[in-house]
Amino acid sequence: MRAIGRRGWAADLLSFQGRDGHWTTAGSTPWELYVPKYVATNWIAIVLADLGVPASDPRIRKTARLIISRWSGPKGDLSGRSGEICVTGNAVRTLIRFGYLDHPAVRRSIDWIVRTQKKDGGWHCFPSRVGTLDGWEGLAALAEISEAQRTEAVTRSIERGAEFYLERNLWREGPVPYEPWKRIHYPNHYYYDMLVGLRILTRLGYGRDPRLRPALDWLRKKRSRDGTWALDAAHPDLDPKGAGYSFRRTVFPMMLEPLHAPSQWATVEALSVLARAERGSRQS
């Protein structure tokens, strides 16, 4: 753990950080953290949080303060600049992993995530009465809160969110299967795939739920003969038959590993999912 941030992927990313905590662009508006996709501060911070860089690292504290100051809105939560679960959920998940669970902006944002959950138990990044599997960031953010620190409202929200995914077997949404959900990616940014769903649901202790079996079977079949898993595609991995949106600006895909080769990230994630599913227990 002590080596995180000193060598490897996290160290490489941190070596490009500016003195004020930014990557790529700097300024005084929230969007300099967001664009260009996917190399600006917001996206790098998500990956560093996934990699486990500790909150004690002063470079992380700089970036955390930037996120809080730029994303905070008039109500003191992190939804004020965008009102989108993909932005707010990612920010909350990142900041909790950085050790900021008790920060007022994060606590208010958790309340916002609970409050904006749809009646069907899902979330949606765009105006809608129903949730979508793509709106996974709300449940992922709440999953970072330990059981002992969850309020009754958060616990209930997690239960409803988990049920939303379980009743769809992590991929059944609409009449035509969306092919990118069946491919493994990293970084995910704000995109969904079944490995993302499996990671969240098994961490929450639903590994033994029979409705996860189709997704777990899919994951096992993705394993190579040498026992590893590979990354299938880089984001944005958009299928013209179902994506429903496009980009107005140039996008810079971010990759830590080559595609179609044994992946450290995918292999560790897949093995962790299968281990949790076998035990049916909660584990980070």
KASUL-V170370 format. One record per pair of residues at least 12 apart in sequence whose ideal C-beta (glycine too) atoms are under 6 Angstrom apart, sorted by sequence separation. I is the first residue (numbers start at 1). J is the second residue. If there is no record, write none. Layout:
I_J ; I_J
This chain:
118_130 ; 123_135 ; 142_154 ; 181_193 ; 78_91 ; 118_131 ; 122_135 ; 181_194 ; 92_106 ; 24_39 ; 25_40 ; 123_138 ; 236_251 ; 24_40 ; 142_158 ; 92_109 ; 198_215 ; 23_41 ; 45_63 ; 22_41 ; 234_253 ; 71_91 ; 23_44 ; 88_109 ; 194_215 ; 234_255 ; 139_161 ; 171_194 ; 67_91 ; 170_194 ; 113_138 ; 78_105 ; 170_197 ; 113_141 ; 231_259 ; 230_260 ; 13_44 ; 64_95 ; 77_108 ; 78_109 ; 230_261 ; 76_108 ; 77_109 ; 165_197 ; 231_263 ; 72_105 ; 79_112 ; 131_164 ; 230_263 ; 64_98 ; 228_262 ; 77_112 ; 231_266 ; 64_100 ; 33_70 ; 68_105 ; 229_266 ; 10_48 ; 60_98 ; 85_123 ; 229_267 ; 86_125 ; 114_153 ; 121_160 ; 228_267 ; 30_70 ; 85_125 ; 117_157 ; 121_161 ; 133_173 ; 10_51 ; 21_62 ; 30_71 ; 84_125 ; 229_270 ; 17_59 ; 21_63 ; 121_163 ; 122_164 ; 162_204 ; 169_211 ; 10_53 ; 55_98 ; 114_157 ; 121_164 ; 166_209 ; 46_90 ; 55_99 ; 162_206 ; 191_235 ; 14_59 ; 21_66 ; 49_94 ; 166_211 ; 169_214 ; 170_215 ; 189_235 ; 90_137 ; 93_140 ; 184_231 ; 4_52 ; 5_53 ; 46_94 ; 49_97 ; 89_137 ; 93_141 ; 96_144 ; 184_232 ; 185_233 ; 4_53 ; 45_94 ; 49_98 ; 89_138 ; 92_141 ; 183_232 ; 85_135 ; 183_233 ; 185_235 ; 30_81 ; 86_137 ; 93_144 ; 219_270 ; 5_57 ; 85_137 ; 89_141 ; 85_138 ; 136_192 ; 143_200 ; 180_237 ; 134_192 ; 133_192 ; 180_239 ; 136_196 ; 140_200 ; 143_203 ; 179_239 ; 139_200 ; 143_204 ; 216_277 ; 178_242 ; 187_254 ; 207_276 ; 207_277 ; 202_273 ; 208_280 ; 207_280 ; 199_273 ; 202_276 ; 198_273 ; 202_277 ; 205_282 ; 186_265 ; 184_266 ; 86_190 ; 47_187 ; 43_189 ; 38_189 ; 39_252 ; 37_251 ; 36_252 ; 38_254 ; 9_256
